[in-house]
Amino acid sequence: METAQPPLQWFALDGEAITDIDVTGAEALEQVIDWLEERSIDFAITRVSGRLEERLQTYGLLTRIGRQRIYASNREVTKAFLEKPVEPEVV
């Protein structure tokens, strides 16, 4: 990801197959989000079930991710990314 050209701007996780998350999984997801943030890459998640949303809330990840970064479908997140204003490249 660090050598991607053009540079990676968003990382979207398809949550459809994630039916539950435990403490270890929540910590791992938080580490991924930290890693992405350090590289100025936005994190988004799609197709989140009610159960998964509850678990993300329990572990404080729902607030961390932000409801504006939770999308109903992969098409929706793609549309949001394509409509995002292009940020100038910092050299």
N, C-alpha and C positions, 0 to 999 in steps of 0.2 A: 504494500500500500504506500510505503514511503517514497518509492521511486516511480509511482504511477504518473503518466503524462497523458492528459492534463492532470494536475494534482487532484486527489480525491477530496470531494467537498462534503458528501453525505454518505452515511452508512445506514442502510435500512435493514432491519431484522424482520423476517417474516415469522410472526408469532403463532401462526395457525396450528402447528404441531406441538406447541408448548402448552401442555395442559396443566402444569403445576410447576412451582419453583420453590426450592427449599433454601435454607440459610446459605449453604455453600454455593448454590446456583446464583443467588442474589449477590453474593460477594464477587463471584466471577463476572457477572454482568456489570457490576459497578466498576470493576477493574477495567473492563473493556471500554466503558463509557469514559473513565478517567484517561485512558490511553488515547482515545479518539479526541477528547477535549484538548489534551496537550498538543495535538497536531492540528487543532482548529477544524476538526471534522465533525459535522453535526450528526447526532444519532437520532434515528427514528425507528419506530416499530409499527408493524402492520398486523391486521387480522388478530387482534387481541381478544381472547374470550373473556367473559365475565369473571370466571374463576381466576384467570391469570391477572386480570386487572386488580382484583381484590388482593392477590398475593403481592403484586408490585406495590400496592398501597401499603400493605403491612410492613414491607421492608424499606419503605421510604423511597422507592425507586420511581414511583409514579410522579412525585413532585420533582425528582431529579431529572427525569426524562422530559416532563412537561406535557400536558394534555395536547398542546399544539403540535407535538411531534408523534402523536398516536393517530394512525390512519386506518380507515376501515378496510382498505384494499391496497394491493400493490400498485394498481393503476392510479389510485388517489395520491400515493406518495410520489410516484413518478411525475404526475401532473404538478404537484406542489414544488418539486425540485426544478422542473423545467420553467415554472413561472417565477422562480426566485430570481431577484435581480443579480446580475453577474457582478461579482466583486473583483475589483482590479487586482492584478497579481502584484505582490510585494516582492521587489528584487533587492 
